C-alpha cells in the first residue's frame, strides 16, 4: 500500500474510532441510542475499508507469487 493510501486509511480509522467512542459514551452516560442510519453509515465505512485492505492484500500476495 502506498504511503498516501496508508495515511488515508489510518486517518479514516481514527475518525471511525472517535465516532464509535462518542456513541458509546452517549449510550453509557445518557442512555441515548444512536440513529440507525448513523450506525449503518459507520458500518458501510468499515466495510469499505475492509474491502480496500483485502483487495490490497490480494494484490500484494499475487505479486509476491510471481
C-alpha positions as MATLAB code, in Angstrom:
seq = 'XXXXXXXXXXXXXXXXXXXXXXXXXXXXXXXXXXXXXXXXXXXXXXXXXXXXXXXXXXXXXXXXXX';
ca = [
       0.000    0.000    0.000;
       1.392    3.366   -0.891;
       2.257    5.714    1.943;
      -0.503    8.159    0.976;
      -3.200    5.471    0.983;
      -1.886    4.123    4.263;
      -2.154    7.583    5.825;
      -5.688    7.955    4.470;
      -6.717    4.608    5.935;
      -5.160    5.452    9.305;
      -6.932    8.807    9.348;
     -10.244    7.203    8.455;
      -9.870    4.550   11.154;
      -9.133    7.246   13.732;
     -12.278    9.101   12.670;
     -14.392    5.953   12.920;
     -12.914    5.102   16.312;
     -13.809    8.570   17.629;
     -17.353    8.273   16.286;
     -17.759    4.904   17.984;
     -16.377    6.297   21.253;
     -18.881    9.149   21.111;
     -21.719    6.695   20.517;
     -20.541    4.521   23.377;
     -20.419    7.475   25.772;
     -23.891    8.535   24.696;
     -25.231    5.081   25.448;
     -23.324    4.673   28.688;
     -23.922    8.094   30.225;
     -27.241    9.252   28.794;
     -28.938    6.014   27.687;
     -29.057    7.710   24.293;
     -29.021    5.269   21.400;
     -27.681    6.440   18.037;
     -29.848    6.753   14.982;
     -29.932    3.502   12.954;
     -28.862    5.441    9.850;
     -25.777    6.662   11.674;
     -24.863    3.083   12.582;
     -25.424    1.920    9.009;
     -23.159    4.707    7.759;
     -20.335    3.715   10.086;
     -20.774    0.062    9.156;
     -20.607    0.926    5.447;
     -17.395    2.885    6.012;
     -15.857   -0.028    7.923;
     -16.827   -2.437    5.147;
     -15.285   -0.147    2.522;
     -12.019   -0.036    4.485;
     -12.037   -3.806    4.857;
     -12.537   -4.252    1.093;
      -9.680   -1.851    0.391;
      -7.365   -3.717    2.732;
      -8.402   -7.163    1.461;
      -8.024   -6.035   -2.162;
      -4.555   -4.670   -1.422;
      -3.537   -7.854    0.399;
      -4.605   -9.977   -2.577;
      -2.647   -7.767   -4.992;
       0.478   -7.991   -2.822;
       0.252  -11.761   -2.436;
      -0.256  -12.193   -6.195;
       2.786  -10.035   -6.966;
       4.870  -11.944   -4.420;
       3.861  -15.256   -6.017;
       5.003  -14.110   -9.441;
];
